[in-house]
């Protein structure tokens, strides 16, 4: 399973990504919605884990890249927990 971690706090982003990789997941990470948009445009992810504070630009990214590619990437935000 391939995951994208979108977290603005670097130490937390690094810790989450490290733990996911140790658990056997393929995990990429970025610090904000703009970076996530760039990654989503060229990579496929099974799940996007995102911090509410880091999502600027990501809703637009999902509608533009996901709809155009018929992508079924799931997303979980800390605002939903």
C-alpha atoms as an extended CHARMM CRD file, in Angstrom:
* protein
*
        81  EXT
         1         1  UNK       CA              0.0000000000        0.0000000000        0.0000000000  PROA      1               0.0000000000
         2         2  UNK       CA              1.3250000000        3.4240000000       -0.9480000000  PROA      2               0.0000000000
         3         3  UNK       CA              0.6610000000        6.3630000000        1.3850000000  PROA      3               0.0000000000
         4         4  UNK       CA              1.1700000000       10.1020000000        1.2800000000  PROA      4               0.0000000000
         5         5  UNK       CA              1.6320000000       11.9260000000        4.5920000000  PROA      5               0.0000000000
         6         6  UNK       CA              0.7930000000       15.6470000000        4.4780000000  PROA      6               0.0000000000
         7         7  UNK       CA              1.8850000000       17.2630000000        7.7490000000  PROA      7               0.0000000000
         8         8  UNK       CA              3.1770000000       20.7980000000        8.2810000000  PROA      8               0.0000000000
         9         9  UNK       CA              5.1220000000       19.9750000000       11.4570000000  PROA      9               0.0000000000
        10        10  UNK       CA              8.4070000000       18.4710000000       10.2150000000  PROA      10              0.0000000000
        11        11  UNK       CA              9.2710000000       16.3730000000       13.2650000000  PROA      11              0.0000000000
        12        12  UNK       CA              5.8070000000       14.8100000000       13.3520000000  PROA      12              0.0000000000
        13        13  UNK       CA              5.8650000000       14.2510000000        9.5660000000  PROA      13              0.0000000000
        14        14  UNK       CA              9.2450000000       12.5150000000        9.8460000000  PROA      14              0.0000000000
        15        15  UNK       CA              8.1100000000       10.3370000000       12.7720000000  PROA      15              0.0000000000
        16        16  UNK       CA              4.9020000000        9.2420000000       11.0350000000  PROA      16              0.0000000000
        17        17  UNK       CA              6.6820000000        8.4890000000        7.7720000000  PROA      17              0.0000000000
        18        18  UNK       CA              9.4430000000        6.5420000000        9.5280000000  PROA      18              0.0000000000
        19        19  UNK       CA              6.9120000000        4.4270000000       11.4590000000  PROA      19              0.0000000000
        20        20  UNK       CA              4.8870000000        3.6790000000        8.3340000000  PROA      20              0.0000000000
        21        21  UNK       CA              8.0130000000        2.5820000000        6.4520000000  PROA      21              0.0000000000
        22        22  UNK       CA              9.0950000000        0.3750000000        9.3630000000  PROA      22              0.0000000000
        23        23  UNK       CA              5.6410000000       -1.2290000000        9.2130000000  PROA      23              0.0000000000
        24        24  UNK       CA              6.2060000000       -2.0730000000        5.5510000000  PROA      24              0.0000000000
        25        25  UNK       CA              4.2830000000        0.7010000000        3.8140000000  PROA      25              0.0000000000
        26        26  UNK       CA              5.5900000000        2.7580000000        0.9350000000  PROA      26              0.0000000000
        27        27  UNK       CA              5.2980000000        6.2860000000        2.2950000000  PROA      27              0.0000000000
        28        28  UNK       CA              6.0570000000        9.6990000000        0.8400000000  PROA      28              0.0000000000
        29        29  UNK       CA              5.7370000000       12.9070000000        2.8200000000  PROA      29              0.0000000000
        30        30  UNK       CA              5.3040000000       16.6010000000        2.2160000000  PROA      30              0.0000000000
        31        31  UNK       CA              4.6290000000       19.7120000000        4.2650000000  PROA      31              0.0000000000
        32        32  UNK       CA              1.5700000000       21.3340000000        2.7050000000  PROA      32              0.0000000000
        33        33  UNK       CA             -1.2730000000       21.0670000000        0.2480000000  PROA      33              0.0000000000
        34        34  UNK       CA              0.6990000000       22.6630000000       -2.5770000000  PROA      34              0.0000000000
        35        35  UNK       CA              3.4300000000       20.0200000000       -2.3320000000  PROA      35              0.0000000000
        36        36  UNK       CA              0.7600000000       17.3290000000       -2.0570000000  PROA      36              0.0000000000
        37        37  UNK       CA             -0.9020000000       18.6340000000       -5.2120000000  PROA      37              0.0000000000
        38        38  UNK       CA              2.3890000000       18.2880000000       -7.0980000000  PROA      38              0.0000000000
        39        39  UNK       CA              2.8780000000       14.7110000000       -5.8740000000  PROA      39              0.0000000000
        40        40  UNK       CA             -0.7320000000       13.7150000000       -6.5820000000  PROA      40              0.0000000000
        41        41  UNK       CA             -0.3600000000       14.9630000000      -10.1440000000  PROA      41              0.0000000000
        42        42  UNK       CA              2.4180000000       12.4650000000      -10.8950000000  PROA      42              0.0000000000
        43        43  UNK       CA              2.0930000000        9.6480000000       -8.3390000000  PROA      43              0.0000000000
        44        44  UNK       CA             -0.6600000000        7.2350000000       -7.3420000000  PROA      44              0.0000000000
        45        45  UNK       CA             -1.4860000000        6.7410000000       -3.6640000000  PROA      45              0.0000000000
        46        46  UNK       CA             -3.8530000000        4.3620000000       -1.9330000000  PROA      46              0.0000000000
        47        47  UNK       CA             -4.3270000000        6.6920000000        1.0160000000  PROA      47              0.0000000000
        48        48  UNK       CA             -3.5190000000       10.2980000000        1.9040000000  PROA      48              0.0000000000
        49        49  UNK       CA             -3.0740000000       11.0940000000        5.6160000000  PROA      49              0.0000000000
        50        50  UNK       CA             -3.2530000000       14.8050000000        6.1620000000  PROA      50              0.0000000000
        51        51  UNK       CA             -3.0840000000       17.3600000000        8.8950000000  PROA      51              0.0000000000
        52        52  UNK       CA             -5.8930000000       19.8970000000        8.8240000000  PROA      52              0.0000000000
        53        53  UNK       CA             -3.3350000000       22.7160000000        8.9510000000  PROA      53              0.0000000000
        54        54  UNK       CA             -1.4940000000       21.3400000000        5.9090000000  PROA      54              0.0000000000
        55        55  UNK       CA             -4.4000000000       20.9970000000        3.4830000000  PROA      55              0.0000000000
        56        56  UNK       CA             -4.3170000000       24.3920000000        1.7780000000  PROA      56              0.0000000000
        57        57  UNK       CA             -4.6640000000       23.6980000000       -1.9410000000  PROA      57              0.0000000000
        58        58  UNK       CA             -5.3690000000       20.0050000000       -1.5210000000  PROA      58              0.0000000000
        59        59  UNK       CA             -9.1260000000       20.0220000000       -2.1640000000  PROA      59              0.0000000000
        60        60  UNK       CA             -8.4660000000       21.6170000000       -5.5240000000  PROA      60              0.0000000000
        61        61  UNK       CA             -5.7010000000       19.0920000000       -6.1850000000  PROA      61              0.0000000000
        62        62  UNK       CA             -7.9970000000       16.1550000000       -5.4830000000  PROA      62              0.0000000000
        63        63  UNK       CA            -10.7280000000       17.4070000000       -7.7800000000  PROA      63              0.0000000000
        64        64  UNK       CA             -8.3200000000       18.2400000000      -10.5920000000  PROA      64              0.0000000000
        65        65  UNK       CA             -5.9470000000       15.2540000000      -10.4850000000  PROA      65              0.0000000000
        66        66  UNK       CA             -8.2980000000       12.6370000000       -9.0890000000  PROA      66              0.0000000000
        67        67  UNK       CA            -11.1940000000       13.3280000000      -11.4050000000  PROA      67              0.0000000000
        68        68  UNK       CA             -8.9740000000       13.5620000000      -14.4450000000  PROA      68              0.0000000000
        69        69  UNK       CA             -7.3160000000       10.2160000000      -13.6900000000  PROA      69              0.0000000000
        70        70  UNK       CA            -10.4150000000        8.4430000000      -12.3320000000  PROA      70              0.0000000000
        71        71  UNK       CA             -8.4090000000        8.0720000000       -9.1350000000  PROA      71              0.0000000000
        72        72  UNK       CA             -9.8960000000        6.3250000000       -6.1070000000  PROA      72              0.0000000000
        73        73  UNK       CA             -7.3960000000        7.5620000000       -3.5300000000  PROA      73              0.0000000000
        74        74  UNK       CA             -8.8570000000        7.7380000000       -0.0170000000  PROA      74              0.0000000000
        75        75  UNK       CA             -8.0400000000       10.5430000000        2.3850000000  PROA      75              0.0000000000
        76        76  UNK       CA             -8.0750000000       10.8790000000        6.1640000000  PROA      76              0.0000000000
        77        77  UNK       CA             -7.7030000000       14.2250000000        7.9010000000  PROA      77              0.0000000000
        78        78  UNK       CA             -7.0610000000       14.8220000000       11.5890000000  PROA      78              0.0000000000
        79        79  UNK       CA            -10.1790000000       17.0020000000       11.5440000000  PROA      79              0.0000000000
        80        80  UNK       CA            -12.1880000000       13.7890000000       10.8950000000  PROA      80              0.0000000000
        81        81  UNK       CA            -10.7790000000       11.9070000000       13.8910000000  PROA      81              0.0000000000
